[in-house]
C-alpha cells in the first residue's frame, strides 16, 4: 500500500481536511462543487448516500457523474436557503416536487449519455430558477463571509477592521496527478468591507481578478483573466457553496 501525495499544504491548507489511502485509491475530504469536465476521473458525493439500497437509475447516474453530484449539492443548499425566505416555503416546496417529477419523467428512461445530458439540463434550469428567487434576499456581510468551496477550489471571505479579505486555493487535476500531483493556484485580495453590501463586485489584482456574485446560498465566480492565477489550466471560475462534501480520486 503506497500513499500518494496529491497536494501541497502550502497552497491547499484550507482546501483539504483529511486524506486516507485505500489500496491505490486516495480519498480526499474537501469542500467542493463542480467545474466542467476534468482531466482525471473523480467521484463526488451528492446530497444523499450513494451506498443506500434501492437507488434509482437516475440517483446512481448522479453518484457516478461528478458534475451532476456537484449540482445536486448546490441545488440542495440553494433550495433550503430559498425555502427560508418570507412567503416562499409552500410555493418553493411545490415547485421542487414538480421539478423532481419532471426530471424523473424526462430523464429516467434514457440511455447513459442521453440521461447525463438530460439531467445536466434539468439541474441547470432549476438552479437558475432558484437563483432568481434568491435575489429576494439582500446581500450582506454575513451572507458573503465564510468558507466557500467547490470540487477543486476554495475561497474564504472574512470581514474585520473595515476590510474584507479574500484568500483562495485551486487545483487542476492532470492525467498524471497520481505521479506528479495537481497544478496549483492561489488568490489573495483585500478591499473595503462596504463591497460586501453589493451583490457583485471584482476583487484581486491585474494578474488575477475574480468577479464575485452572491446568489443566495451560492457564490458565482468568473475569472476575468483565464488561467492567470498561477498553475497551468488552474481556474477559480465556477459555482461555490458553504459546507462539506466528499470526493474520491481513483489512481488505479
NORRA-V321543 format. One line per field, one symbol per residue. ss: DSSP state (2 for helix, 1 for strand, 0 for the rest). A space follows every 50 residues. Layout:
BEGIN
ss=???
END
This chain:
BEGIN
ss=00000000222200011111110011111100000000000111000000 00000022222220022222222222222222200000222222222222 22222220000222222222222222222222220000002222011110 00111111110011111111110000222200111111111122222001 11111001111111100111111000000000000001111000111111 00
END
